[in-house]
Amino acid sequence: MFYGLDPTFIILIPAIIFTVYAQNKVKSTYATYSRVPTKRNITGGQVARMILDNNGMAHVPIEVVQGTLTDNYDPTKDVMHLSEGTYNSSSVASVAVAAHESGHAMQDGTNYSFLKLRIAMVPAVNVVSAFSMPLIVIGLALAFAGQGTGSMIFNIGVIMFAVVVLFHTITLPVEFDASKRALQQLVALNIVDGNEVRGAEKVLSAAALTYVGALAVSLVMLIRVLLLRGNNN
């Protein structure tokens, strides 16, 4: 007995703990290196412009957006968004984030296959992520009630959720590759020195943990759903 707690929920706990750890790690690492200025005193906005221009992407505009860590590169519009903190700051954290987003722009410019696949999946993922769990719940309820259509609805929901898991899986190489490109550019353009490279690497590594956590949670949730169905056949 688990005192009313679904036993399959237990397998979610490690993934949830890791996700919370990853989120806290990102915040603490970013906060630490946001207080460490780079010796060259180049802002995140300048870093992004340098990397883009040096990689044949002078046409990509950089727009400032509100919020913290809201930085992103939009491949559908070929535009980079940097938060005010990143754009105006010359800290190691800001330089690392700006370089990372520039890495995504470089991926787009070189037709990086995983990025292209991720972009192609976005419309479908937006749909299946909204409907997969409701269909799974409805399918389970109908199956428990002895309705023959329950299994079919459940299976459709599982297939949809599997697409979400695949999306998170594809996101990992996209993010890791962008960080790799970022560090290479920071060194090649002499934007940071040795100690600052290690700081930038820590910032990017911490951020990568959040994507690993997202994949872990989605994968464990899929396993849990399948266990629930198996336990009630």
C-alpha positions, 0 to 999 in steps of 0.5 A, spaced: 500 500 500 502 507 498 496 510 502 492 512 496 498 514 492 498 511 485 504 506 485 507 508 478 507 515 481 514 513 484 517 513 478 516 520 476 519 522 483 527 522 481 525 525 474 522 531 478 527 532 483 532 532 477 528 537 473 528 542 480 535 541 481 536 543 474 532 549 474 535 551 480 542 550 477 541 554 472 538 560 476 544 560 481 550 559 475 547 564 471 546 569 477 553 567 479 556 569 472 552 575 471 556 578 476 563 576 473 565 582 467 569 580 461 575 583 461 574 585 454 567 589 456 563 587 450 556 586 451 552 580 449 549 584 443 555 586 441 557 579 441 551 576 437 553 581 432 560 579 431 558 572 431 553 573 426 557 578 422 563 573 422 559 567 419 555 570 413 549 572 417 549 580 417 542 580 415 540 577 421 537 583 426 537 583 433 531 585 437 531 586 445 525 583 448 523 584 455 524 579 461 530 574 464 533 569 460 527 570 454 533 570 449 531 566 443 533 565 435 527 564 431 528 560 425 521 562 422 523 569 422 530 569 421 531 574 427 534 573 434 531 576 440 536 578 446 533 580 453 535 587 456 540 584 461 543 579 456 543 585 450 546 590 455 551 586 459 558 584 458 558 579 464 560 572 462 553 569 463 550 574 458 556 573 453 555 566 453 547 566 452 548 571 446 553 566 443 549 560 444 543 564 441 548 565 435 549 558 435 542 557 433 543 562 428 549 558 425 545 552 425 540 555 421 545 558 416 548 551 415 542 547 415 543 543 421 539 537 420 536 536 427 534 544 427 530 543 421 527 537 424 525 540 430 522 546 426 518 541 422 515 538 428 513 544 432 506 545 429 505 537 430 507 538 437 503 544 439 497 540 437 499 533 440 502 536 447 495 539 448 491 533 446 495 527 448 494 527 455 486 528 455 485 522 450 490 518 454 485 519 461 479 518 457 481 512 454 483 509 460 477 511 463 473 508 458 477 502 458 476 501 465 469 501 464 469 496 459 468 500 453 472 497 447 473 504 444 477 506 450 483 502 448 483 505 441 483 512 444 488 511 449 493 508 443 492 514 439 493 519 446 500 514 447 502 515 440 501 523 440 505 523 447 510 519 444 511 525 439 512 529 444 518 525 447 521 525 440 521 532 440 524 533 447 529 528 444 531 531 438 532 538 442 538 535 446 543 535 440 540 542 437 542 545 444 548 541 445 551 543 438 549 550 439 553 551 446 559 547 442 558 552 436 558 558 442 564 556 445 568 555 439 566 562 437 568 566 443 575 563 443 576 564 435 574 571 436 578 572 442 571 575 446 573 571 452 580 568 456 581 562 459 578 563 465 572 566 462 571 560 457 570 556 463 565 560 466 561 560 460 561 553 459 558 552 466 553 557 464 551 553 458 552 546 461 547 548 467 542 550 461 543 544 458 540 540 464 534 543 463 533 540 457 535 533 459 530 534 465 524 535 460 526 529 456 527 525 463 520 527 465 516 526 459 519 519 458 518 517 465 511 519 464 510 515 458 513 509 461 508 511 467 502 511 462 504 504 459 504 501 466 497 504 468 494 501 462 498 494 463 496 494 470 489 494 468 488 490 462 
